[in-house]
């Protein structure tokens, strides 16, 4: 039976219908997040130049560290809590308010760090205005309660408002970015779309789902940070390593090389978002299956994972074959180094796809320390590899570092899961360590 036949067969199954609806809703959201920026990419390269495009990419890479910090793992921990208490409005209000309050505190602290960098580091001071505008990316991320809608499996509410916001962003780029000096405003326009999405999403959350705004009783910032610490380290490790590639490459090369590599990096980002869509769509269901038993978890992955993995292999194969025309489309010329980087990176999504079951199982059974150690180890490995390979082989070295790192992470997650099963029975997993 083909994948499409299976989809048609399962669309009347309530569980499958929920997953498919959320998958397509989240796909539309993420699709607008990366497709529209890809549409404006060749325009930006042509108007502001490849060197300024590299500088903007560097600023976005820096802001990504602040975004990871302000998220503090809530995309997983808060989603998990929301999934468990989705029918308890009082509990939902408490989870939402304490999460938002913690994120706002972390956002304010992040701005103080940026203020210090711009004030005392000449490299950042030279483009202070651009970095301040880029920080709005962090504010936008704080305002988007995607974790809430993922937890209640109602991603459709974000779909249309996100599309409208991203269309506004695209229009602003084409209308207002008209000369090289306008590059400092690019991060601002990137941010506005998400800020609009976040504000509307909060209104829907509070009015549609009965969540009430109040200072959460018994709120303890230290407790919240401690509870999410291992997840934060894991997120920081995996996302930090992703963005450190651009950062380290920029230290050893120049803005032109960084600009050309950014093309390959943004293509990989598209594929990572497809993987994130599948991960975020299936994660709440995986958490619920984990409360029933490990056998149900295995059935769940057999039902949904293999078809998705096959699709990713086909897409990555197409990316490998079309690397040259893709490079010419975005760079307006043939760049052999960028073509090679795209072809090397086309293997990365397949490797990441293979580790999704192990990662979700470790998350569902709350084995935070186990996957944290693997991801932190992978992040450190990536930094070491980049420090040696980027100076020697430029962007090709960076691509090789990513491949080796993802293989290490995938193998490590399955080894961690195997070791857990040797130490504990399935009964213990589903009772003492279950959600």
N, C-alpha and C positions, 0 to 999 in steps of 0.2 A: 504494500500500500504506500502510495506517495505521501510526502509531507502535506501537500494540499488536501488530499483525501482525508488525512487524519484531522486536519484543522476543521474541515466540513463536518466530520463525524462527531467531533467533540464540542462543537459550538452550542449544542443543546444541553450539554452537561453543565450544571450550575458552577462547579469549581472551575472548569475549563473556560466557561463563558466569562467569569470574573477575571481570570488571568489574561485571557485574550483581549478583553475590553481595556484593562489597565495597561497591557503591553502596547496596544495601538495608541491609547491616549498619551502614555509616557513617551512613546516613539515620536508622536507629533510635537510634543513639548521639546524633547531633546533634538528632534530634527530641525526645528526652527532655531534652536540654540547653536547648532553647528553648520547647518546648510546655508543660512543667510550670511553668517560671517564668511563662509567660503565664497559666496557670491561676490561680496565686496572686497575680498582679498586681492584679486588681480587689479582692481581699481585703485586700492590703497597703494600697492606696490608701484603702480604707474604714476600716481600723483605725488606721494610723499617720498618715493625712492626706497630702494631696498635697504639702505643703511638706517633710515629713520624707522622703517618698518621693523627692523631688527631691534631698535631701541624701544619701540612700543612693546614688542614681544618680551623684552627683558623686564619692563615695568610690570607687565601682566604676570610674568613668572614670579616676581617679587611679591605681588599682591596675593598670589595663590597661597603663599605661606601664611599670610594673615587670615585668609579664608579658611584654611585648614584649622588654624588655631581657634577661630571663632565658632566653627562647626563643632569642635571638640568631641567628635564622635556621635553627635546627636542624630546624624543621618541614619545611624544604626541603633543606638540605645533608645532614643525617643521613639523611633519607628516601632521598635520591639514593644515598648510600653503601650503605645497607642493601639497596636494590633491586639494586645491582650485585654485592654479596657475600653474598647471602642464603643461599647453599649452603656458605659457608666459615665454620664455627663459630668458629674461632680469630679470624678477621677480624671477625666479628660481635661477639664479646666485647670486642675492642679498641674498636670503634666505640661500643658501648653504654657502656662504662665511661668512656671519655674524654668522651663527651657528658654523661653524668650528673654527672661530677666538675666539668666546666666550668659546668654549670647551677647546681650547688650553690654554687659560688664566687660566681656572679653574684647568686644569691638572697641570700646573706649581705651582699654589698655593697649590694644594694637596701634591705635592712632598715636598714642604717646611714644611708642617705639619708632614709628615712622617719623614723627616730629624730631626725635633725637638723631635719626639717620640724616635727615635733610639739613639739620642745623650743624652737624659736626663732621659729616663726610662730604668732601668736595664733589665727588662723582655724582652724588644724589642732589646736592645743592644746585648744581648746574642746570638741572631740569626739575626744580622744586615744584613748579606749577603743575607739570604733567603728573608727578607722583601724587600730589594732593588730589588731583582729579581721578587718578587711577584708584585711589583708596575708596572711591564710591563703589567700586566693584565689591569691596568687602561689606559695605553698608547694604548693598543690594542683596548679597547672599544672606545676611542676617534677617532681612525682611521677608524672604521667601520661605514659607513653612511647608516645604515639600515633604518633610518628614511626617507631618500630620496627615496629608492626603495619601501618602504611601501607606501609612499605618492603617487607615480606615479603608484602603483600597478604593479610593474615589478620585483617581487622577484626572478624570474628565473635567473637573472644575478648573484645573489649571491650563487646560489645553488652549481654549480660545483666547483667554486674556493674555497668555504667553505669546500666541501668534500675533495678536494686535500690537503688543509691546515691541516685539522683534521687528515687525514691519516699520514701526516708528523709528527704531534704531537704524534700520537700513536706509530709510529715507533721509535721515539726518546726515548720514555718512556721504551719500551721493550729492546732497544739496549743499552741505556746508564745508566739506573737506575738498577744497579746490586748488590748494597750493602747498608746497612742501612745508611751510611754516605752520600749517594747520595740524600737524601730527600730534601736538600736545593735547588736542581736543578729542582724539580718537578714543582714549579710555573713558572719557566723560560720556560719549555717545554709546559706548558699549554698556555702560552702567545704567543709563536712563531706562532702557527697556526692562531690565530686571527689577528696578525700583518700582516702576509702574505695576509690574506683575505682582510683586510682593504686597503692595498696598491693597490691591483689589482682592488678592487671595486671602489676606487677613480679614477683610470685610466679609467675605463669603464664609470663612471659618467661624467667625463669631455669630453671624446672623443665621446661617443655614444649619449649623450643627450644635447649637446651644452652648457653645463655649463662652464663658463669662470672664471679663477682664477684672482681675483683682490681684492684690499682693498676696502671693501664696503663703498660707499659714505654715509654720514649721519649716519655712525655706531656709536652707543653710548652704551658702555658696561653696564653702569648703567641702561639704558632703557631696554636692553635685559634681564638683571637679574631681574628687577622689573616686567617685563611682564610675566616672567615664574616662579615668586616666589611661587604662590599658587600651581602650578603644581609640582614644585620642592618639596615643603613641603609634598604634597600628596605622591609623589614617595618615598621621604625619609622616610616618616612614614611607608608605606606599605613594602618597601624593607628593611628599617632599622629594622623593627620588625622581618622580616623573618630571618635576619642575627643575630639579637640580641639574638635569641634563643640559637645558638651555643656559642655565646660570654658569655652570663650569665651562661649557663650550665658549661662552662669551668672554670668560676670563682669559682664555688661551688663544682666541682668534680675534675677530673684529666684527663690526656690525654688519658688514656685507655677508660674511660667512654665516653669521647668526640669522640673517634674513633669509638666505637660501635654505638653511636647515629648518627654519620655522615653517616653511612650506610642507616639508616631510612631517614635521611634528604635528601640524594641524590636521594633516590627513590621518595620522595615527589617532589623534584626538577624536575624530569622527568615529572610528571603529571602537575606541574605548567607550564612547557614549552608547553605542549599540549594545555593548556588553553590560554597561551600567543599567540600561533599560531592562534587560532580561533579569539582571541581578535584583534590582529594586522591585520588579513586578512579582517575582517568585519568592522573595525573601519572607514577606509576611505569612504566606501559605506554608513555607518551610518551617517557620516558627510554630505554627499551629499543629503541623504534622508531628513535630518533635515532642509535643505534649502527649501525643497518643502513643508513640513508640517508634523505634528506629526502623522497623519494617515498613511503616507507612512512609517514612522519609525516603527510603530506597525506592519504593513504588512511585513516589512523586517524581523523583529525578528520572526514572526510566520512562515515565510518561511524557515529560517535557524537555529533557535536556538533550537527548540524542539528535532530535530533529533540528534544534537550534544550533548545535555544534556543526552539523552538516551544512547548514546555511552559511555559517561563518567561514568554513573552509572554502566554499564556492566564492564568497565575496573577497576573501584574501587572495585567492588565486587570480581573480580578475584584477585586483590591485597590482599584483606582481607583473602581470602581462601589460597593463596600461600605464605603467610608471612613467614612460617617456612622454606620451601625449599629455598626461596630467601635469608633468613638470613644465612643458611648453605652454600649457594653458595658463598656469599661474605665474610663471617667471617670464613669459614672453620670449624665452630662448631655451636652447638645450643646455642643461647644466648636468654633466655626467655624474658629479658628486651627489647631487640631489636625487637623480634617478636611482643610483645605487643605494642611497639611504632609504628611499621609499621601498625598494625591493627587499632590502634586509628587514625593514620594520613590518613588512607585510606578514611575516611569520609570527610576530608578537601577539596579535589578537587571538590566534589559534591557541597559543600557549596559555594565555590568560583564561580563555574559555574553558580549558581543561581543568583549571583549579577552582571553578565556581562551586561545584558540589562540596568539596572539602572545606572551602572557606565558609560557606553558609552553614554547614553542619557544626563546625566549631563555634560559629556565632550563635546558632540556635540553642546549643547546649551550654552557652555561656562560658566556654573555655577561652576567656580573654587572654590570659597570659601565654597560652600556647601559640595562638596565631600572632600575637604581638611580637614574640621572640623571632618568629620566622620573618615577619615583615621588616622589623628593625634590622635583622641580619641582612636581608636583601637590600635594604636602603644603604647600609654601610658598605656592602660589597659593590654596589653601583657607584658610590662616590670614589672608592679606591680605584675601580676599573677606569672610570672617567678621568681621574687625575693622571693615569698612565697612558690611556689610549687616545684621549682627545688631543693632547699636545702632539702626539706622534702621527695620528691618522685623521685629525680634524673631525668632521661630521660622521665619517665612516666609523671611526673609533667610538663615537657616542652611540651609534646604532648597534654596534657589536656589544657594547656594555649593557644596553637595554635587553638584548636577547639573552645574554648570559644571566642577567639578574632575574628575568621572568622565569627562566628554567629553574633557577635556584629556589624561587618562591613557590612555584608549583610543586616541585619535589618536596620541599620542606613542609608544606601544608598537609600533603598526603602522609608523610612520615610522622608528623605530629598526630594526625588522626589515628594512624596505625598503632602508635605507642599508647595512646589513650585507651584503645580497645584492648590492648594487652593487659593494662593495669586495672580496668574496670569492666564489669559485665554490661551488657546492653540494658539489663534491668536497672542497674545503678544509674546509667546515663539517662534513662527516661523517668527516673524518680528523684534521686537525690540531687542530680545536676540539671534536671529539666527546667524549662521555663516556668 
